[in-house]
Structures are given as C-alpha cells and as structure tokens.
C-alpha cells in the first residue's frame, strides 16, 4: 500500500478509536494521550503519589505489543542503540514537563482541537514553533550520533517483556499496584476494548512510521506532506465523531482536563515540539521504535516517565485550575537547557 494512504488510515483510525474510547469511559478528549497514559502508569507503579492519576493504561500496553508483533512479522525488529543516551534521557525528561504543563502530548493536542478546545489551537502554534526551531538545528547538522547494532540481542526484547508484565499486573491487580478511585485515573474504557485499540494502533503506526511531530518537521524541512496527512486525518475523523456523539464543545473554558492559560499552553508545547524534533520523533513514535528493538528509544521512554514522575512529585504539572509557578519556571529552564543541547549537538566539520 502507498505509504501516504497508510499514514492517513493510521491517523483516521487513531481519531476514530480515541472518540470511541472516550465514549466508553476514558477522560474527555483523552482517548489517546501518550504523555498522560505514561504518567498514569508511573502512578500505578507507585512512582508518584498523585492519587487521581494512577492506572495501568491498556492502550500503552497494546501499543507496544502490537508494534512489537508487527516488527517481528515484517522482519523489521532490529536491536540498535548507543546514540546520545544521556542527552536523549534529558530531552525526553524536559519534553514531558512541557507536555504536562500543556496537559497532553501532540496526539491529545489534536484530540482536544477536534473536541472544540480552542486552547489546543494555541498549543498547536507552540508545537509548530518548537518544531521550526528544532528544524533549524537539523539544517545546521545537529545529531546525537549514529546508533549501532547491538551484540546483545536480548536487550531489544526487554521492553516488550515489560509490557507483558504490566498486562499481568493489570489483570491480577496485585496489592502493590495503585488504581485511582476518582479523577482522570479512574476513568477508563473496558480493558479489552482499550487493549485491542492499542494493538491496532501499534500495528498501524509501526507499518506506516506514523509520527505527530514528523509531519510538521518534514513539511518545514522538505515540504513533504505525507506524514502531515495523518495528522489531518486524525483531526477530521475525531471532529466528526465528536459532533455525532455530542462531545464537541467550542471554547476556551469548560474543557475536560485542560486549562486556558494561553502563554503556557504555547510554551509547554514549544518545549515538547523542540525536544521531539531533536529526539527524532514524538512520544508515540518513540514507543513504536522502542518496540522495534531500538534501545535509544527505550531510554527516551524512560526519560518521559521520569519527567512525569518529577513533574507530579514536585508540583510542576498543570491542572484544570492552571499552571503552577514551579511549572512555569521548569518550562523556561527546560527551553534553555534544550537549546544548549541543540547547540552542542551541531556537528562541526
């Protein structure tokens, strides 16, 4: 199948499943949110103590297992790594803080836009600004260095095995796993539906190389629109779905799990967009790549999780009531640090 059509199908399916998952219990405009769901998983494992956001999200588990299976069947599973490991961790860590100040990853940004949340459109401007800055670094030959094939092949299987362990915990609910009884963490679609939705998206995203930031980056860099088509397909399908189900609410206020502080919505996703370009992919793409055996992407996912833990343990994450002073400071520091990483990552001849 033509890759452009596959990307569009992937975006459309994500939009459809996201609306469906909300209809069956997920928080509003949060059928899929990689940042939020990784944060919820960290809470379920007891890594942070914010009791309203603790749940082992089946969508993430399914996403990893679906991508892993697709990579094995297509013979695209390849264990590589060793490219700027610490820098990747720091970039992911800071990018997650930006996303939790905005209250969502690029996928949720589109879903919020499709639900009528005008603050998400402000976030889009920030994401584009961050991607533009990141692209300027790419044009100056920024690089974290080449990944190399790893001799220890088992290391590539550890990440999918961790997803299996989380699935076992989700089914059997041992006492050391925490589940929210109120708030967004308590709102969830049935486990089987969420797991199957994750599997479907994992397979499609692996085959299509779907990436939210990639569409913006490639359009700025190459004027290539094929990844951007998936972005738009997700927006259109989710928008139509919300209209049909009566979940469309146009405005800046009264939006589910969102705030309307435009400056920090903009800057939060500026930080997220910049880090995603420097990392080579959005959080969704990093999960898919990690499932394909890329241990650099595994480190990136761990950086995202640690960023979420830090943001919630130290009061940096925003809430529907707004952005904390600590969150504002963290975003500014994050932007400065990421710019420094970008400058020093420029390869000189």
C-alpha positions as CSV (number, residue, x, y, z in Angstrom):
1,X,0.0,0.0,0.0
2,X,1.1,3.6,-0.7
3,X,2.8,4.9,2.5
4,X,0.8,8.2,2.3
5,X,-2.5,6.3,2.3
6,X,-1.3,4.1,5.1
7,X,-0.4,7.2,7.2
8,X,-3.8,8.7,6.5
9,X,-5.5,5.4,7.5
10,X,-3.4,5.3,10.7
11,X,-4.4,8.9,11.6
12,X,-8.1,8.2,10.9
13,X,-8.1,5.0,12.9
14,X,-6.5,6.8,15.9
15,X,-9.1,9.5,15.7
16,X,-11.9,7.0,15.5
17,X,-10.6,4.9,18.3
18,X,-9.9,7.9,20.5
19,X,-13.5,9.1,20.2
20,X,-14.7,5.5,20.9
21,X,-12.6,5.1,24.0
22,X,-13.9,8.4,25.4
23,X,-17.5,7.3,24.7
24,X,-16.8,4.1,26.7
25,X,-15.1,5.7,29.7
26,X,-11.8,7.4,29.0
27,X,-11.5,11.1,30.1
28,X,-12.8,13.7,27.7
29,X,-10.6,14.4,24.7
30,X,-8.2,11.8,26.1
31,X,-9.0,8.7,24.1
32,X,-5.2,8.6,23.5
33,X,-2.6,10.6,25.2
34,X,0.9,9.1,25.4
35,X,2.1,11.6,28.0
36,X,-1.0,11.3,30.2
37,X,-1.0,7.5,30.0
38,X,2.7,7.1,30.8
39,X,2.1,9.4,33.8
40,X,-0.8,7.2,34.9
41,X,1.3,4.0,34.6
42,X,4.1,5.7,36.7
43,X,1.4,6.4,39.3
44,X,0.1,2.9,39.3
45,X,3.6,1.7,40.0
46,X,3.9,4.0,43.0
47,X,6.4,6.3,41.4
48,X,4.3,9.3,42.2
49,X,1.6,9.8,44.8
50,X,-1.0,11.9,43.0
51,X,-3.9,9.5,43.6
52,X,-6.2,10.8,40.8
53,X,-3.8,9.8,38.0
54,X,-2.9,6.2,38.7
55,X,-3.8,3.4,36.2
56,X,-2.1,0.8,34.1
57,X,-3.4,2.1,30.8
58,X,-4.1,-0.9,28.4
59,X,-3.7,1.4,25.4
60,X,0.0,1.7,26.0
61,X,0.5,-2.0,26.7
62,X,-1.4,-2.8,23.5
63,X,0.5,-0.2,21.5
64,X,3.9,-1.8,22.5
65,X,2.8,-5.4,21.9
66,X,1.1,-4.5,18.6
67,X,4.2,-2.7,17.3
68,X,6.5,-5.5,18.5
69,X,4.4,-8.2,16.8
70,X,4.3,-6.2,13.5
71,X,8.0,-5.6,13.6
72,X,8.7,-9.3,14.1
73,X,6.4,-10.4,11.3
74,X,7.8,-7.8,8.9
75,X,11.4,-8.7,9.9
76,X,12.0,-5.1,10.9
77,X,12.8,-5.9,14.5
78,X,16.4,-4.8,14.9
79,X,18.3,-4.2,18.1
80,X,20.2,-1.0,17.9
81,X,21.4,1.7,20.3
82,X,24.2,3.8,21.8
83,X,23.3,7.2,20.3
84,X,23.5,10.1,22.7
85,X,21.9,8.1,25.6
86,X,22.1,10.7,28.4
87,X,21.1,13.6,26.1
88,X,18.1,11.6,24.9
89,X,17.0,11.0,28.5
90,X,17.3,14.7,29.4
91,X,15.5,15.8,26.3
92,X,12.6,13.4,27.0
93,X,12.5,14.3,30.6
94,X,12.1,18.0,29.8
95,X,9.8,17.4,26.9
96,X,7.4,15.6,29.3
97,X,7.4,18.5,31.6
98,X,6.3,20.7,28.7
99,X,3.5,18.3,27.8
100,X,2.2,18.1,31.3
101,X,2.2,21.9,31.6
102,X,0.0,21.9,28.4
103,X,-1.8,18.8,29.7
104,X,-1.3,16.5,26.8
105,X,1.1,15.1,24.1
106,X,0.7,16.1,20.4
107,X,-1.9,13.3,19.9
108,X,-4.0,14.7,22.7
109,X,-3.5,18.2,21.3
110,X,-5.2,17.1,18.1
111,X,-8.0,15.3,20.0
112,X,-8.5,18.5,22.1
113,X,-8.7,20.5,18.9
114,X,-11.2,18.1,17.5
115,X,-13.3,18.4,20.6
116,X,-13.6,22.2,20.3
117,X,-10.9,23.2,22.8
118,X,-9.5,26.5,21.4
119,X,-6.6,26.4,23.9
120,X,-5.3,23.4,22.0
121,X,-5.0,25.5,18.8
122,X,-2.8,27.8,20.8
123,X,-0.8,24.7,21.8
124,X,-0.5,23.9,18.1
125,X,1.2,27.2,17.4
126,X,3.7,26.3,20.1
127,X,4.3,22.9,18.7
128,X,5.0,24.4,15.3
129,X,7.3,27.0,16.8
130,X,9.2,24.3,18.6
131,X,9.4,22.1,15.5
132,X,10.6,25.1,13.5
133,X,13.4,25.8,16.0
134,X,14.4,22.1,16.0
135,X,14.4,22.0,12.2
136,X,16.9,24.9,12.2
137,X,19.2,22.8,14.3
138,X,18.8,19.9,11.9
139,X,19.7,22.2,9.0
140,X,22.9,23.0,10.9
141,X,23.7,19.3,11.1
142,X,22.6,18.6,14.6
143,X,22.9,15.0,15.6
144,X,23.1,12.8,18.7
145,X,25.3,10.4,16.8
146,X,24.6,7.1,14.9
147,X,23.0,4.1,16.6
148,X,24.9,0.9,16.2
149,X,23.7,-2.7,16.0
150,X,23.9,-4.3,19.5
151,X,25.6,-7.6,20.0
152,X,23.3,-8.5,22.9
153,X,20.0,-9.1,21.1
154,X,18.1,-9.9,24.2
155,X,18.2,-6.2,25.2
156,X,15.8,-5.5,22.5
157,X,13.2,-7.9,23.9
158,X,13.2,-6.4,27.4
159,X,10.8,-3.5,26.6
160,X,8.1,-5.7,25.1
161,X,8.5,-8.1,28.1
162,X,7.9,-5.2,30.4
163,X,4.6,-4.6,28.6
164,X,3.7,-8.2,29.2
165,X,4.5,-7.8,32.9
166,X,2.3,-4.7,33.1
167,X,-0.5,-6.6,31.4
168,X,-0.3,-9.3,34.1
169,X,-0.4,-6.7,36.8
170,X,-3.4,-5.1,35.2
171,X,-5.3,-8.4,35.0
172,X,-4.4,-9.7,38.5
173,X,-4.2,-6.3,40.3
174,X,-1.6,-7.2,43.0
175,X,-1.6,-5.1,46.2
176,X,1.5,-3.1,45.3
177,X,-0.2,-1.6,42.1
178,X,-2.3,1.5,42.7
179,X,-5.5,2.3,40.9
180,X,-7.3,5.7,41.2
181,X,-10.8,5.6,42.6
182,X,-11.6,9.2,41.4
183,X,-10.3,11.7,38.9
184,X,-9.0,11.1,35.4
185,X,-7.1,7.9,36.5
186,X,-10.4,6.3,37.5
187,X,-12.0,7.0,34.1
188,X,-11.2,4.2,31.6
189,X,-12.7,2.2,28.8
190,X,-13.1,-1.6,29.4
191,X,-9.8,-3.3,29.5
192,X,-10.3,-5.5,26.5
193,X,-11.5,-2.6,24.3
194,X,-8.6,-0.4,25.3
195,X,-6.1,-3.2,24.8
196,X,-7.4,-4.1,21.3
197,X,-7.4,-0.4,20.4
198,X,-3.8,-0.2,21.5
199,X,-2.9,-3.3,19.5
200,X,-4.5,-1.9,16.3
201,X,-2.7,1.5,16.6
202,X,0.6,-0.2,17.4
203,X,0.4,-2.3,14.3
204,X,-0.7,0.5,12.0
205,X,1.8,3.0,13.5
206,X,4.7,0.5,13.1
207,X,3.8,-0.2,9.4
208,X,3.2,3.5,8.5
209,X,6.1,5.1,10.5
210,X,3.4,7.4,11.9
211,X,4.7,10.4,13.9
212,X,3.0,13.5,15.0
213,X,6.0,15.8,15.1
214,X,7.4,14.2,11.9
215,X,4.6,15.7,9.8
216,X,5.3,19.2,11.0
217,X,9.1,18.7,10.7
218,X,9.1,17.2,7.3
219,X,6.8,19.9,5.9
220,X,9.1,22.6,7.2
221,X,12.3,20.8,6.2
222,X,11.3,19.2,2.9
223,X,7.8,20.5,2.1
224,X,6.8,16.8,2.4
225,X,3.2,16.5,3.3
226,X,2.7,12.7,3.7
227,X,3.1,12.5,7.5
228,X,1.0,15.7,7.8
229,X,-1.8,13.8,6.1
230,X,-2.1,11.5,9.1
231,X,-2.2,14.5,11.4
232,X,-5.1,16.0,9.4
233,X,-7.0,12.7,9.1
234,X,-6.9,12.2,12.8
235,X,-8.3,15.7,13.3
236,X,-11.1,15.3,10.8
237,X,-12.3,11.9,12.0
238,X,-12.2,12.8,15.7
239,X,-14.0,16.1,14.9
240,X,-16.8,14.3,13.0
241,X,-17.0,11.6,15.7
242,X,-17.3,14.2,18.5
243,X,-20.1,16.0,16.5
244,X,-22.0,12.8,16.0
245,X,-21.7,11.8,19.7
246,X,-22.4,15.3,21.0
247,X,-19.0,15.7,22.6
248,X,-18.0,18.8,20.7
249,X,-17.7,21.9,22.9
250,X,-16.3,25.0,21.2
251,X,-14.5,27.4,23.5
252,X,-11.5,28.2,25.8
253,X,-13.2,27.3,29.0
254,X,-15.1,24.3,30.4
255,X,-12.9,21.8,28.5
256,X,-12.1,18.4,30.1
257,X,-8.7,18.1,31.9
258,X,-7.4,21.4,30.3
259,X,-6.6,25.0,31.3
260,X,-6.9,28.1,29.2
261,X,-3.6,29.8,30.1
262,X,-2.5,30.6,26.5
263,X,1.1,31.6,27.2
264,X,1.9,28.3,29.0
265,X,-0.1,26.2,26.5
266,X,2.1,27.8,23.8
267,X,5.4,27.5,25.7
268,X,4.7,24.0,27.0
269,X,4.2,22.6,23.5
270,X,7.1,24.7,22.2
271,X,9.3,22.8,24.6
272,X,7.6,19.5,23.6
273,X,7.9,20.2,19.9
274,X,11.6,21.2,20.1
275,X,12.6,18.1,22.1
276,X,10.6,15.8,19.8
277,X,12.5,17.1,16.7
278,X,15.9,16.8,18.5
279,X,14.9,13.2,19.6
280,X,13.8,12.2,16.1
281,X,10.2,11.5,16.9
282,X,7.1,12.3,19.1
283,X,6.3,10.2,22.2
284,X,4.1,7.9,20.1
285,X,6.9,7.3,17.6
286,X,9.4,6.6,20.5
287,X,7.1,3.9,21.9
288,X,6.8,2.3,18.5
289,X,10.6,2.5,17.9
290,X,11.3,1.1,21.4
291,X,9.1,-1.9,20.5
292,X,11.1,-2.5,17.3
293,X,14.3,-3.1,19.3
294,X,15.7,0.5,19.4
295,X,17.2,0.8,22.9
296,X,17.8,4.5,22.5
297,X,14.0,4.9,22.2
298,X,13.6,2.8,25.3
299,X,15.8,5.2,27.2
300,X,13.7,8.0,25.7
301,X,10.5,6.4,27.1
302,X,12.1,6.0,30.5
303,X,13.0,9.7,30.3
304,X,9.4,10.6,29.6
305,X,8.3,8.5,32.6
306,X,10.8,10.1,34.9
307,X,9.8,13.5,33.7
308,X,6.2,12.8,34.5
309,X,7.2,11.5,38.0
310,X,9.3,14.5,38.7
311,X,6.6,16.9,37.4
312,X,4.0,15.4,39.8
313,X,6.2,14.9,42.8
314,X,7.4,18.5,42.7
315,X,4.2,20.2,41.6
316,X,5.3,21.2,38.1
317,X,2.4,19.6,36.2
318,X,-0.6,21.8,35.4
319,X,-4.2,21.1,36.4
320,X,-7.6,22.4,35.1
321,X,-7.1,25.2,37.6
322,X,-4.0,26.4,35.8
323,X,-0.2,26.3,35.7
324,X,1.9,26.4,38.9
325,X,4.8,28.8,39.4
326,X,7.1,25.8,39.5
327,X,5.8,24.6,36.2
328,X,6.4,28.0,34.6
329,X,10.0,28.1,35.9
330,X,10.6,24.5,34.7
331,X,9.4,25.2,31.2
332,X,11.7,28.2,30.9
333,X,14.7,26.3,32.3
334,X,13.8,23.4,30.0
335,X,13.8,25.6,26.9
336,X,17.2,27.0,27.9
337,X,18.7,23.5,28.5
338,X,17.3,22.1,25.3
339,X,18.7,25.0,23.3
340,X,22.1,24.3,24.8
341,X,21.9,20.6,24.0
342,X,20.9,21.6,20.4
343,X,23.9,24.0,20.1
344,X,26.4,21.5,21.3
345,X,24.8,18.7,19.2
346,X,25.7,20.6,16.0
347,X,28.4,18.6,14.2
348,X,31.3,20.6,13.1
349,X,33.4,19.8,10.1
